[in-house]
Amino acid sequence: MNPYRLYLLHLTQRRVISTSFVRITLAGEDLGRCSDVLLDQRVKLLLGSPASLTDLGASVEEWYPAWQNLPDECRPAMRTYTLVAVRPGPGEAGEVDIDVAVHPVEGLAPGMDFALHAPLGTPAGLVAAEVGRDGYRDVGVAWHPGPATEVLLAGDETALPAIANIAATLDAGIRGRIVLEVPHEDDVRPLVAPEGVAVSWRVRERGERAVGLFGGREETNVSDDGDLLWDEARGGEGWYGWIAGEAGWVRELRAEAKTAGIPRAQISFMGYWKRGAVGG
């Protein structure tokens, strides 16, 4: 059985965390079984009309074929996020929190529109792993440090929820760095991390960028092939890296790592989004 399934839920709360983040809370009658792995485990938020979501709700296991078979004008938008909290409630009920990165965008942005403007009570669908199903702890997770004793985590605002989740699980004796690039000063927030892991922030409104992470920065000619980069690695003894964010920026850092001689088998690169593409 696929670890993922569809949950039907509704928006119960929103809270503005900073200029670039809105935290939304969603509740559902069977969300108590939703995976609480957190980390960088990917979930899908489905946003559409109540009727289309009800149609999908009749196929919680075969949601994807049902989603594909809906007419284009009725098919709910699908956006990928990371949960930042799972709270089982009484019985099978539960709640989840998602931190949605918001920013000016041209074109459709259903995820941001939902986070910012949807009335409380608005229905949605969540595709997430279910506790107890085979593979539920691993599906959708790209953080694979293995026995590594030193780590690098780097990301932009879209990766901040995942990095915050991961940082809170690091063993006390691990060493390394966390580097985060965010748009605004008030997006900087406290992170729970071991004493041996240094946390630094780059704030774009101050003219700062998270580049040059692998020693001196050299000009690199990084091609953009139009696809999102997704290259997962599994850590071994020693050092392990995890980098996620805007696809062009991730490609730039991959080129830096290659120039610095970092083995590809030791570092994951994930393009979470692409600048200029419709989304959000």
PyMOL commands that set and color helices and strands:
alter all, ss='L'
color gray80, all
select helices_A, chain A and resi 31-33+50-57+63-69+110-117+157-167+185-187+204-206+247-259+264-266
alter helices_A, ss='H'
color red, helices_A
select strands_A, chain A and resi 4-18+21-28+42-47+77-88+94-101+123-129+150-155+175-182+197-203+230-231+239-246+267-273
alter strands_A, ss='S'
color yellow, strands_A
deselect
rebuild
show_as cartoon
